[in-house]
Amino acid sequence: MICPNITVNEKNHLCFAGRDTTQLAEKYSTPLYLYDEQLIRQKCRMYKKAMAEYMGAGSRPVYAGKAACFKHMYEIMGQEDMCVDLVSSGEIYTAMKAGFPMERAFFHGNNKTDGDIAYAIDCGVGHFVVDSFDELYALDAIAKEKGVVQKVLLRVTPGIDPHTYEAVNTGKVDSKFGVAIETGQAAEFCKAALELSNISLQGWHCHVGSQVFDEDHSVYHDTAEIMLSFMKEMNEKHGLSLNVLNIGGGYGVRYVNSDPAIDIPQNIKTLGDFIKEYCEKLAMPAPIILMEPGRSIVADAGMTLYTVGTIKKIPGYKNYVSIDGGMTDNPRYALYGSKYTVFNASRVESEDKLRCDLVGRCCESDDVIQPDVSLTAPGRGDVVAVCTTGAYNYSMSSNYNRVGRPAVLMLTETGEHIAVRRETLEDILSCDM
Ligand code: LLP
């Protein structure tokens, strides 16, 4: 199976986190997002343990909330003593409402508005990850008005191409994010930050991309080399001792069997050893390392259930199996051509298979969840499961065609609870005047 928490029971039904998914579909209706809460907690603990052990005291993971953002997720992150990365006033508000301790939050974004900046300061966000000169000056001015000295990391671009898909490739010099080291602008960025009275520079941030497998370790090692050399240069030039380096998120996850399975603690060890050695070579103390995993914490802890509706067979052409959700709850195939593993959860194993495109209900031909899949004898009313949907599905969902968003159901060791209820027709109208 694509993930160890997916099994098949004696009724030939698909089980997720030990639950029969067809029963969950019947009880809670579909489409339905499922989360294995225990797996999310295990991943947080795995990152925390490995980073503390292999990257030195103070090193820790920062959960990238954009991957899956709703109140209960921040409750989990609060309980697991995680830091979080937030990118909008909406994400900050959600974390606040969950009672997340805001001093453990890092506020990101390439275009924080003055309103966002003021709101984040008022909420007591621990660190801003400042993305541009414009933001730096705006933040200093707003912090001054509020009588606050704001802690910041500066986001710089190391000029690394992580060879992932273009939409999530962010570390290159010509990126909209961060300030480039190569052009000399990052050094100016540092100087500018040090001259501002309401900015307290704590360290550096970079993020090269998402869904990075980095099997030969070159991406993160090259990134670390560039960042550590830059840190040393800035420390020497300005007589500083800044010792925080946030190297962003990005470990890839397995969506289909042909994707590699990454041993994250082992990768963290290899990277931690590399950083220590490289720092010795540079004769500098190894910094505190922060990493910002999103996908690798929540993706395979998630699954989406749908009900099969129309089945259309076009002899000599292809077959379509339509489900009751689509690009509104999972736009990732439409946007990136992302791969997914899918099952007929009502009948997992059988010789009788149908080759088909699994498509959504929206008025758009690109509304495809996954093309050319093999489903075991699908029939109207069957439950279809799409695996590994825990990251960037709920958080990227929309109301296109005025389709309501599905509920989010958390499966825990002892029970289950709805973290986000299903949107009703009234919800769809709730902002219309
Ligand atoms: N830190 C920063 C600054 C980021 O921009 C991101 C992701 C992360 C951390 C978390 O990366 P992760 O560990 O999740 O790979 N919607 C796209 C993914 C966009 C990623 C944006 N930034 C998708 O569905 O594939």
Boltz pocket constraint, residues with backbone or C-beta under 6 A from the ligand:
constraints:
  - pocket:
      binder: B
      contacts: [[A, 64], [A, 66], [A, 67], [A, 85], [A, 108], [A, 167], [A, 168], [A, 170], [A, 207], [A, 209], [A, 210], [A, 211], [A, 212], [A, 248], [A, 249], [A, 250], [A, 251], [A, 292], [A, 293], [A, 294], [A, 295], [A, 296], [A, 332], [A, 336], [A, 391], [A, 392], [A, 396]]
      max_distance: 6.0
